[in-house]
Amino acid sequence: MLAAKYYSNTDIRLEDIPKPKIMDGEILVKVAASGICGTDVMEWYRIKKAPRVLGHEIAGTIVESRSKKYTAGERVFVSHHVACNTCKYCLAGDHTACETLHAGNYDPGGYSEFIRVPEINVDRGVYLLPEHLSFAEATMIEPLACALRGQRVIGVKKGAIVMVLGCGVSGLLNILVARLKGAKVIATDIDAYRLGKAKDCGADEVLRAEKAGDVKADKIIVCTAALPAIDQAFRSVGRKGTILLFAIPDKNIEIPTLEMWRNEITLTSSYGAAGNDLAEALELISSGRLDMKPLITHRLPLLKIQEGFRLVSEAKESLKVILEP
């Protein structure tokens, strides 16, 4: 089968590799759509494990099943990470800290024609798709679930003032979720195209990053790896406020500890999504409460994956780029 193997952001090779063989309890999924995640183009992060087949936002059709739960022909979204549900983190509701979640994946990765879904993922990480939901829209389940998880971590509620720094896909998803929760949203970016998209997604106020000044907010969600955004976050967070590192820079950051102490600021992060977040994301998308279609700007064949990586890396007039093997 055809797979795109990542060596670096500018060196992704289309290779012919064996189609995975499944064992008892597993399923084989033909990938119909696979989203390119912003983390996939974080070269400093991904290159450590290169070469490998990336891709973790997939939807497709089961073509072979050795599981009693699912049959060939069913349309599914598959989660690459699933928790054990028995460790101390899972029992406390902190599933994304679970070692099983961090260690698991499907085989080989979403940038391929087929994936083998391990038994544990089949057991707790496969979601049936309604017929009206396109595969492209279904690739947005995982990134939306990450936004839901992050805002649950920091307790975004109705009436809160939320500032979203960076209006790429993750920023726009966080705007949609915050507005759904009844929060007032201020969005910043350095790019006029993305600020326009933020307005389209319901942001109450959009500001060029350099003009954000000393605007104050209860919750700051950092959705860009740009170091100046970290400085802005600390300038803009109000007393007893919270800063969420939804995206992370490739360097350690300086923390104004005196201001944090005096104003009782919380700095935290969120990683990935758990089963309840994915289920909620699927419901929000399939019910039409949140429309993902405007966020999907490019749909490319797997043969053009290098073009897809360029679009995502340049972060100009593109949002979600989807590969369709």
C-alpha positions in Angstrom: 0.0 0.0 0.0 1.0 3.6 -0.4 2.2 5.5 2.7 3.9 8.9 3.2 6.9 8.5 5.4 8.1 11.6 7.3 11.8 12.4 7.4 11.5 16.1 7.8 9.0 18.9 6.9 10.6 19.2 3.5 11.3 15.5 3.0 8.2 13.4 3.0 8.6 10.3 0.8 5.8 8.3 -0.7 6.7 4.6 -0.2 5.2 1.3 -0.9 4.9 -0.6 2.4 3.1 -3.9 3.3 -0.6 -3.5 4.1 -1.0 -4.3 7.8 -2.4 -7.7 8.8 -4.9 -7.7 11.7 -5.2 -10.1 14.6 -8.1 -11.1 16.8 -9.9 -8.1 18.2 -8.5 -5.8 15.6 -9.9 -4.0 12.5 -8.4 -2.8 9.3 -9.6 0.7 8.1 -9.3 2.2 4.7 -8.4 5.8 5.2 -10.7 8.2 3.4 -9.5 11.4 5.0 -6.6 12.4 7.2 -6.1 15.9 8.6 -2.7 17.5 8.9 -2.3 18.6 12.5 -0.2 21.7 13.5 1.9 19.4 15.7 2.8 17.4 12.6 4.7 20.4 11.2 6.5 21.1 14.5 9.8 19.7 13.1 11.8 20.1 16.3 9.2 17.8 17.9 8.5 15.2 15.1 12.0 14.8 13.7 13.2 13.0 16.9 11.2 9.9 15.9 11.8 10.1 12.1 11.4 8.3 9.8 7.8 7.4 10.5 4.3 7.6 9.1 2.4 10.4 10.8 -1.3 11.3 10.8 -3.7 10.9 13.7 -6.9 12.7 12.6 -8.5 10.0 10.4 -11.8 8.8 9.2 -12.6 5.9 6.9 -14.3 2.6 6.3 -13.7 -0.7 8.0 -12.7 -3.2 5.3 -11.8 -6.1 7.5 -12.8 -6.9 11.1 -11.8 -9.6 13.6 -13.8 -7.8 16.3 -17.3 -8.7 17.5 -18.0 -5.0 17.9 -17.6 -3.8 14.3 -18.2 -5.1 10.8 -16.8 -4.4 7.4 -18.5 -1.5 5.7 -19.0 0.7 8.8 -17.9 4.3 8.5 -15.7 5.3 11.5 -13.5 7.8 13.2 -10.6 6.2 15.0 -8.8 7.7 18.0 -5.0 7.1 17.9 -4.7 7.5 21.7 -6.8 5.6 24.3 -6.5 5.5 28.0 -6.3 2.4 30.3 -9.2 3.6 32.5 -7.6 1.9 35.6 -4.5 4.0 36.5 -4.6 6.7 39.1 -4.8 9.4 36.4 -7.8 7.8 34.7 -9.6 7.2 38.0 -9.1 10.9 38.8 -10.5 11.9 35.4 -7.1 12.9 34.1 -7.1 10.4 31.2 -4.7 12.4 29.0 -1.9 11.9 31.6 -2.3 8.1 31.3 0.8 6.3 30.2 -1.2 3.9 28.0 -2.7 6.9 26.2 0.7 8.3 25.6 2.2 5.0 24.4 -0.5 3.8 22.1 -1.2 4.4 18.4 -2.5 2.8 15.3 -0.4 1.1 12.6 1.2 2.7 10.7 -0.3 6.2 10.7 -3.0 8.2 9.0 -0.9 9.3 6.0 -1.4 5.9 4.4 -4.1 3.9 2.5 -4.9 1.6 5.4 -4.4 1.4 9.2 -4.5 -1.5 11.6 -6.4 -0.6 14.7 -5.1 -2.4 17.8 -7.6 -4.2 20.1 -7.5 -1.6 22.9 -8.3 1.1 20.4 -11.1 -1.0 18.9 -12.4 -1.4 22.4 -12.5 2.3 23.4 -11.4 4.4 20.5 -13.7 3.7 17.5 -16.7 6.0 16.8 -19.4 5.2 14.2 -20.2 8.0 11.9 -23.7 9.0 10.8 -24.3 8.8 7.1 -24.8 12.5 6.7 -21.4 13.3 8.2 -18.6 13.5 5.6 -15.2 11.9 6.2 -13.6 15.4 5.9 -15.7 16.8 8.7 -15.0 13.7 10.8 -11.3 14.5 10.8 -12.1 17.5 12.9 -13.4 15.4 15.8 -10.0 15.0 17.4 -8.9 18.6 17.2 -12.3 19.8 18.4 -12.0 17.3 21.3 -8.7 18.8 22.2 -10.2 22.3 22.5 -13.1 20.9 24.6 -10.6 19.2 26.9 -8.4 22.3 27.3 -11.4 24.5 28.2 -12.6 22.0 30.6 -9.2 22.0 32.3 -9.3 25.8 32.8 -13.0 26.0 33.6 -14.3 28.3 30.8 -17.9 29.3 31.8 -20.7 31.6 30.7 -19.7 35.2 31.2 -16.0 34.7 31.3 -13.7 36.9 29.2 -11.5 34.6 27.1 -8.6 35.8 25.0 -7.4 33.4 22.2 -3.9 34.2 21.0 -3.4 32.8 17.5 -6.2 32.2 15.1 -5.1 29.1 13.2 -7.3 26.0 13.3 -6.8 25.4 17.0 -7.5 29.0 17.8 -10.7 29.0 15.8 -11.9 25.8 17.4 -11.2 27.4 20.8 -13.2 30.4 19.8 -16.1 28.2 18.7 -16.1 26.3 22.0 -15.8 29.4 24.2 -18.7 31.1 22.4 -20.7 27.9 22.8 -20.1 28.1 26.5 -21.3 31.7 26.6 -18.0 33.4 27.1 -17.0 36.7 25.6 -14.1 36.1 23.2 -11.2 38.4 22.2 -9.0 37.0 19.5 -5.5 38.1 18.4 -3.3 37.3 15.5 -0.7 38.9 13.2 -2.5 37.9 10.0 -5.6 39.7 8.6 -6.9 36.6 6.9 -7.0 34.7 10.2 -8.5 37.6 12.1 -11.3 37.6 9.6 -11.9 33.9 10.2 -11.9 34.6 13.9 -14.7 37.1 13.4 -16.6 34.6 11.3 -16.3 32.0 14.1 -18.0 34.4 16.6 -15.1 36.3 18.3 -16.6 39.4 19.9 -13.4 41.4 19.3 -10.4 40.8 17.0 -7.1 42.6 17.4 -3.8 42.5 15.7 -1.4 41.0 18.1 0.8 44.1 18.3 -2.2 46.2 19.2 -3.6 44.0 22.0 -1.9 46.2 24.6 -3.1 45.7 28.1 -6.5 44.2 27.4 -7.4 42.0 30.4 -9.1 38.6 30.3 -10.0 35.8 32.8 -8.7 33.0 30.6 -5.9 33.2 28.1 -5.6 30.4 25.6 -2.3 30.4 23.8 -2.8 28.8 20.3 0.5 29.8 18.7 4.1 28.8 19.3 5.3 32.3 18.9 7.2 33.5 22.0 5.8 37.0 21.9 2.4 35.4 22.5 3.6 34.2 25.9 4.6 37.7 26.9 1.2 38.9 25.7 -0.5 36.2 27.8 1.1 37.4 31.0 0.3 41.1 30.2 -3.3 40.3 29.5 -4.3 37.8 32.2 -6.3 39.3 35.0 -6.0 38.6 38.7 -6.9 35.1 39.6 -6.8 34.4 35.9 -5.5 31.3 34.0 -3.2 30.9 31.1 -3.5 27.7 29.1 -0.6 26.7 26.9 -2.6 25.0 24.1 0.3 25.3 21.8 3.9 25.2 22.9 7.0 27.0 21.7 10.2 25.2 20.9 12.1 27.0 23.6 11.7 27.3 27.4 9.8 30.4 28.4 10.5 33.1 31.1 7.8 33.3 33.8 7.2 36.6 35.7 7.0 34.8 39.0 6.5 38.0 41.1 3.4 38.9 39.1 2.1 35.4 39.2 2.4 35.3 42.9 0.9 38.7 43.6 -2.0 38.2 41.2 -2.5 34.4 41.9 -2.1 33.5 38.2 -2.4 29.9 37.1 -0.3 28.7 34.2 -1.2 25.3 32.9 -1.4 23.1 29.7 -3.5 20.5 28.2 -2.5 17.5 26.0 -4.8 15.7 23.6 -8.3 14.4 24.3 -10.0 11.6 26.1 -12.9 9.4 25.2 -15.6 11.7 26.6 -14.1 14.7 24.8 -14.2 12.8 21.5 -17.8 11.6 22.0 -18.8 15.2 22.8 -17.0 16.5 19.7 -18.7 14.0 17.5 -22.1 15.0 18.8 -21.4 18.7 18.4 -20.3 18.2 14.8 -22.9 15.6 13.7 -25.8 17.6 15.3 -24.7 20.8 13.4 -24.2 22.8 16.6 -20.7 23.5 15.4 -20.0 23.6 11.7 -16.5 22.4 10.7 -16.9 22.9 7.0 -15.7 26.6 6.9 -12.4 25.5 8.6 -11.5 23.0 5.9 -9.7 25.0 3.2 -7.8 22.4 1.3 -8.4 18.7 0.3 -5.5 17.1 -1.4 -4.6 13.6 -2.5 -1.9 11.7 -0.5 0.4 12.2 -3.5 0.5 15.9 -2.7 1.3 15.6 1.0 4.4 17.7 0.6 2.2 20.5 -0.7 -0.1 20.0 2.3 2.8 20.3 4.7 4.0 23.5 3.0 0.5 25.1 3.3 0.3 24.2 7.0 3.9 25.3 7.8 3.5 28.7 6.0 0.2 29.4 7.8 -1.0 31.9 5.3 -4.4 31.5 3.6 -5.0 28.0 4.7 -6.7 26.5 7.8 -7.3 22.8 8.0 -5.6 20.8 5.2 -6.9 17.3 4.6 -5.3 14.4 2.7 -7.6 12.0 0.9 -5.7 8.8 0.1 
